[in-house]
């Protein structure tokens, strides 16, 4: 063994220290067996780690080898950065409009809430679940790791803006992801039953749960029978489900309620943020509102709906006061919606604007489990906490055993968009489990307006804008 240079000793010391600190952070001390490898690379050099890069017979190393080496290093570096530090996320919809704009590109901090170790560790970086164009999976189903989150700077707090994996995105018809699979099979099943009432012949349901199971089976059959245009139905692990961004409006243990569009937490009104929006119906004197009107207000094309001289647009309180000054506007009223929401049960007659009260599930908390509230907790018990749930002879069975209580093993959150009437959120698909949390957006590094052409579409003022709660 040749005597190591001072430069090699310094490099070995620095990389060894970084490696040891990372192992302590991860908490898996078996990884310390990697230290001899670092020592050999820089000091002992018994193993020819770079043998494939060394020239033969004095010839120069081919350019393709150098490029391959650089590409592999870059991919590994990006992969590690995406797991432990941050990743890029693009705002696709207007659910957080005004707080976050469609076309904002964000740096999402993984260390804010603690980096989550990947469930599918072998995956191509920068691709969430499928390669574009070829539509092939960007990850392998084996091996898989159990949920583990490293120490972060804080926990998810109320009012935090959070990026998370879409909870009901586990089962997906490849070309039909919105609305989600579970809403699709329920609504399709109800439509099929309405058109074919004879399907209920000789069927008697003792509970709502059993009726829902039957309806879902009809919708599920429809989806699987129509995979030629809906796409193959695939299962996606937690970390390969689509990323969503919303505001956390309630944390584990909170009693959450919406009364006439006002959120209440534990009985007290929650703070209404400056950029909070609701849909309003504007009626003009017959004047047609032009593009300049909407651009002045800052309403995107996607959020402009009209029917004659009636317009449905989202407005903040400040925008609402401005609209009231226009003489062509004859009436303004808030838009109401009485369509059903999660858990889509006759025992929970909630709506988008009047929801709850409901206690957000907390790890270790025990609830009474009844035939009336079973649909509220069904997905938690089955999909998120991996139990078998059945109802037989009006008796609830969990893993084959009668159950009238249930203790949660995870924490859950309630997420909503600030564009309240244009947001598909927890009011429609339920609670977000702790193991689905990805990180916190911290910085807008690029923002492009989809309603404009280059270069007018570049929102220069939003470059390097920090993301905060308000």
N, C-alpha and C positions, 0 to 999 in steps of 0.2 A: 504493500500500500504506500503510495506516494504521500509525502507530507502535505497536508491541506494548506491552501493559501489563506491569508487573513480574510479575503473577500468571501471564500467558500464558507469559512467558519461563521462570519457575520450573517450570510444568507441562511445557513442552516439554523442558526439561533433564532432569527426572526421568524422563519416559516414554522419552526417547531413551536415557538411561543404562540403564534396565531392558531396553529393546529390544536394545541393543548386547550386554549381558551374556547375554541369552537366545540371541542369534545365536552368540556365542562358545561357549556351552554346547552348542548344537545342532551347531555345526561347519560350517554351510552359510553361507558369507559372501556368497553371492548375495543373501541376505535383507537385506543392508545397503542395498539399493536401496529399502527401505521407509522409510529415514530421511527422505528428502524429503517423504514423505506426512505424517509426524508434524510436520515443520517447517511444512508448508503449513496443516495443521489449526489450529496454535496461533499461527503467526507471520505468514506471507505471506497466507494465506487467499484464494488465487487461485481455488481450486476450491470451489464451494458444497456441501460435503460433507453439510450438514444441510438441503438445499433442501426435502426432502419434509416437514420438521417446521416450516417457517416458515409463519406464517399469511398468508393472502391477503386483500388489501383490508381489512386491519384485523380480520378475523374471528379468533376463537379457534381454536386447533388442535383438531380433533376428538379426543374421548377415545380412540377406537379407535386412532388413530395413536400417541398417547402409550403406550397399553397394548401395542401391537405393538412399539414401540421398546424398552420395558422388557423384554418377553418375549424379543426377539431378543438383547438384551444379556445377559440371564440365561442363555440357552441357550449362547451363545458362552463366557461365563465358566465355566459348569459343564463344558463340553467341554474347555476349556484346563486347568482344574483336574484333571479326570479323566485327562488325558494326562500332565501333568507333576508333579502333586503327590500326590493320593490319590483313592481312590474308595471307595464303600460296598460291603460284601459281607456277605451273610447266611449263617450256618452252616445248611445244609439237612439234614445227616445226622449220625449219632453217631460217625463215624470218628475224631474227635479228642476224644470225650467225656471229660469231667473237665478236660482242658486247655482245650478250647473246647466250649461247650454248644450243642445244637440251639436255634436261636432267638436266638443272639448276633448282633448287628449290629456289624460291625467297620469301623474306618477302616483302609484298606490303603495303606501308604506306597509311592508309586512311586519316591521318591528314594532309598530304602534300597539297592536294587540297581541304581538308575539307571532313569529313565523310558524306556520303549520307544516309539519313534515308531510310530504306527499303521500297520498294513498296509492298512487300509481307512480312509482319512482322512475320507471323507464318510459320516458316520453320525450318528444321532440320539443325543444324550447320555442316560445313565441307562437305556438299553435294550441288553442284551447282543447279541442276535441277531434277535429277532422281537418285534413289538408284540403284547401280550396281546390276547385276544379275536379280533382280526382276523387274527392269525397271519401278518402281512406282514413282510418283511425290514425291519430297521431301519437298513440300510446299503446302499451301492451297490457293485457289483462293479468299478467303474472310477471314478477311477484306483486303482491299487495301488502301494504303496511297498515297497522292499526292507527287510530287517531292519536296524535301526540302534538301538543302545541308548546313551543319553547317560551321562555320568559320574555314578556314584552314590556313596553313602557307604561301601559295602562290596560284596563279592561274596557269593554264596550260600554259607554255611558249613554244615558238618555240625551238625545239631540245630536249625537255623533252621526256624521255621514259615513256610511259603511258600504264596502264592496263585499259581496258574498256570492256563493254558488247558489243558483236557483234551486230551492228545496224540492219542488215538484218536477224538476228536470231530469229525474232519474230514468224515466221511460219516455222515449221520444220517437215519433214517426219522423224519419230523417228530414223530409221536406216540409213538415207541417209542425212547427214548434210553438205557434201562437194562435189560439190559446193553448195552454199546456195539455198534456195527454189526459189528465184526470178530469179536467173540465170538459174536454172533448168527448170522452166516453160517456160522461154523465148526460151531457146535452144531447148527444146522438142517440143514446139509449132512450131518453124521454121522447125524442122526436119519433123514433121507431115505434115505441109503445103507443103514442098518440095516433099514428097511422095504422097500427095493427093491434087494436084492443083485444082481439081474440088470443093474443099471446098470454093474456092473463087468465085464460080459461083454465079452470081446475086448479088455480093457484091461490092460496090464502097465506098472506104474510102476517105473522104475529107481531113483528116489530118493524120499525122504520129501517133498521140496519139490514134486515133480510131483504126488504123491498129495494134498498139502494144497491145491494149486491146483485140482485137480478137485473136492475136497470143498467148497472155498469157492465154486466156480462153481455148485454145486447150491444152496447156501444163498443166494447172491446172487440167483439166479433166483427163489427162493421169496420173498425180501424184495421184489423188484421186481414180482412177480406179485400181491402182497398189499398194495399201497400204498393200497388203499381203506380198510383199517383200521389199517395200520401208519403210514400217512402218506407223503407224497411224499418220496422220497430226495433230500436236498439236500447240497451241499458247503458247508462253512463255512471261511473263511479263519482263520488262526491266532488273530487277536485277536477273532474272533467265535465261537470255540468256548466252551463252558460253562466257568465258573471253578470250580476245585477248590482246596481247601486241605488240605495234609498237612504232615508233618514231613520235612525232608530228612535221610535217614539215611545217605546215602553221596554223595560228591562225585566229580568226574572223577578217574580214576586209582585210586580206592579199590578194594581187593579186599573185596567184600561177601559176607557169609555169614550164614545163620541156622541155628543148631543147637539143636534142642529149644526153640524160641521165644526163644533168646538171640541177639542180633545180635553179630557179630564184624566188626571193621574191621581189615583188614591183619593178621589173625590174633589180635587182642586183643579181649576182650569190650568192647562199647560200654556207655556209661552207661545205666542203666535209670531213666527219669524217675518222679517221684513218682506221676504220674497214669496211668502205663502200665497197661493192662488186658488180661486174657485171659479167654476164655470158660471157665466152669466148669459142670459138671453137678452140681446139688445134688439129693440124694434125701432126702425127709423120711420120717418114721415113719407117713405117711398124712395128716398135717396139711396142709391147703391153705394156702399162703402168701398172705396178703391184700395189698391195696394199701398198707397202712401199713408192712408189712415192706419193700417195695421203695422206698417214699418215704423211709423212714429211711435206707436204704442209698444213696439217690440214683440208683436205676436207673430210667431213663425207660420209659414204656409200650412204646416201639418196641423196646427191648432185652430185654423180658420174654417168654421163650418157655417153654411148659410142655407136658408130656405126662403126664397123671395126676399122680403125686407126684414126677415128675422135672422139674427146672427148669434151663434154660440161660440164664445171665446173665453179663455181663462184670463182673469184679471187679479192683480194684487189690490190691496186697499188703495194704494197711491194711484194706480191706473184707473180704478173705479171712480175716484174723485175727479180725475181728468176727463173721463168719458162723459161724466154728468154735465160738463161744461159745453158739450157740443150741441148746438140747437137742433140738429137733424135727428138726434136720439130722443124718441118720445117716451120710451119706457125701458126700464132695466129691472130684471128680476133674477134671483139666483136659480140655477137649474136644479131641479129635483130628480131623484132617481130612486125608485122603489123596487128595483130588481133584486133578487136574492144574492146573498154573499156567503162566504165561508162561515159556518160549515154546511150551508145549504140544507138546513133541517127545519122541519115544521116546529120544532121546539125552540128555535132561535130565530125569531122574526126580526132579524137585524137588516139594516140597509147600509149603503155606502156612507150616508150622512148621519145615521143614528145606529151606533154599533156598541155592543156590550151592555152592561159591564162584564168583563172577563178577566180573570187573574192569569197573568202570564206564567206558564209553567217554570218551576225552579227546581234544580237538582236537589233531591232529598225531600221535596214536598209531596205529601200524600193527598189524593183527592178521592171523593166518593165516586165510584164508577156506576152509572145507571144506564138504562136503555134510552133515556132521554138525552144524555150528554155524550154517548159513545161516539157519535160522528165527529164531535169536537176534538176528541183525543185519539181517534182511530189511527191516523197517520203517525202520530207520535209513537204510539204503542207498537205499531207494526214496522213502518219504514225507517223511522229514526232510531228506535231502540230495539229493533230486531226480535219482536215477539210474534207468536201466532195468536190472532184474535178471532174468536168465533162466537156466534150466538146460537144456542140450541135449546129449544123448549123454553124460550124467554130467559135463559140463563147465560150470562156472560162467561166465556171461558178464555183464559190466557194460558197458552202453552198446555191446553188440555185440562187445566184446573179451574174450578169455579172462582170468580173474582168479583168482589163488590167494592174494592179499593185498588188504587194504583199509585205507586211511588215513582216519580220521575228520576231518571239517572243522568239527565243532561239539563243544561240551562237553555232557555229559549228567548227569542226577541220578537218584537212586533215592529215591522218596517213599513214605512209609508213614504210616498213621494210628496214634495212640496206643491206640485201641481195636482192638487187633491182629486180633482174630478177627471184627470187624464192620466191616472197612474194605476197600473196593475200591480197591486201590492198585497200585503198580508190580509187585507180585507177580502181578498179573492182566493188566496191559496194558503193562508194560515201562517203558523209560526215558523221562525227561522232558527234551526238548531245551532248550538255553539260551534259544532265541528264544521259548519258551512261558512263561517266567517273567514274572509280572505285578508282584508286590511282596510286602511283608511286612506282616502285620497288626500294628498297634501299639496299638490301643485299642478296647475294647468301649464303644460309646456308647449301646447299648440292648440289653436281653435280655428275651425273652418266652418263658415256659414253655408249650409247645404242649399239655401235659397238664392245664393248669388254665385256668379262665375268668377274664376280666377282673373285678376288678383284681388277683386273687391270682396271675395269670400274670406279673406284672411282677417281675423279679428285681432289686430295688433295689440289692442289695449288689454287683452286677456292673457297675453304671453307672460309666463312666470307669475301668474296670479296665485296667491296662496288660497287654499280651500279652508274655510273656517265654518263653525257651526251656524252662524247667522247668514 
